Amino acid sequence: MATPVGRLPVMTAKVTLSFAEETIEQARWFARREGLSLSAWMDQAAREKALREVFTAHADVVGRAGLDLESAALADAHEVGLVDDLLFGGRRRAA
C-alpha cells in the first residue's frame, strides 16, 4: 500500500506478537517521543527495516557487478557544472 509522505498508513491487519520486555519498553518510549501510537511506530520501524534490507541487497548486487555508481554520479555532476559555466558564465542558473 502506497502512503503519501507525512501520512501514516491505515492499519488493516491485527496480529499478536511477543517481544522482550526491554524491546517493548524502548519501542513505547520512542513511540511517545515521536507522538505515535505503539502500533504506528512498530509499523514504521518494520517498514524501515524492510527498506534497508532491500537497499542493502541492491547495493550488494551493484557492488558484485563492479559498477561504481557514486563515481558516475560525481562525474555527471561535474559535467553539469561545466555546462552551466559555459552557458551561464559561472552565474547560477534559475531553478
N, C-alpha and C positions, 0 to 999 in steps of 0.2 A: 504494500500500500504506500503510495507516494504521499508525503506530508509536506505541505508548504513550509518554507523556512519560518521559524519562530512560532510555529503552532505544534501542539502536542497531538500525537495520533489518538484516535478514538480507540479505547481499549475494547477488544472484541473477543478475547479468549480468557477464560478464567482457568488457572492451573494451580496446583498445590506444589510448593517447592519447600525444601528443607535447607537451612543454612546454618553454618557455625554461628554461635551466639555473637562472637566478636564481629563477624562479617555483617550480620544483620544490623547490629548497633551502628557500625560505621556507615552502612547504607542509609539508615534512618537519619544519622547526623548530616550526611551530605544532602539528602533529600530536603531536610528542614532548611539547611543553609541556602539551597537553591530555590526554595519556595515551591517545591514539587511534592506531590504525594509519593509515598514509597513506591507504588506501582509505576507511576510515570518515570521516576528516577531509575528504577530497575529496567524498564523498557528501554530507556535512553542508553543506559550502560550496556545492555545486551546488544543493542543496535550498533553502538560504537565499537564494541569488541568484534562483532561480525565484520564490520567495515575494515577494521585494522587487519583482520585475518585475510580478507580479500586483497587489500592493497599490498600486504606483505608477500602474499603468494604471487601477485603480479610483478612486484619488484624482483622477486627471485627468478621468475621466468625471463624478465628483461635482462637481468644480470647474466643468467646462463646463456642467453642468446648473444652475449657480447655487445649489446647495444649500450651506447653511452648517451642517454637522453639528456643528461644535465649539460654535457659539453655542447650538444646540438642546440639546446635551448639558449645557452650563453652565446653561441655563435650567431643564432638568429637575432638575439637582442642587440648584438654588436652591429650586425648588418642594418637593422632598423635605425640605429643611431647614426650610422654613416649616411644612409639615405636622407634622414632628417637634416643632417648637417648640409648635405648637398642641396636639398630642396628649400630649406628654411634658413640657411645661413647661420646655423647654431642657435637660432631662436626656437623656443619651444613651440611646437605646433598646437593649434587649438584642439582641445579634447572633443 
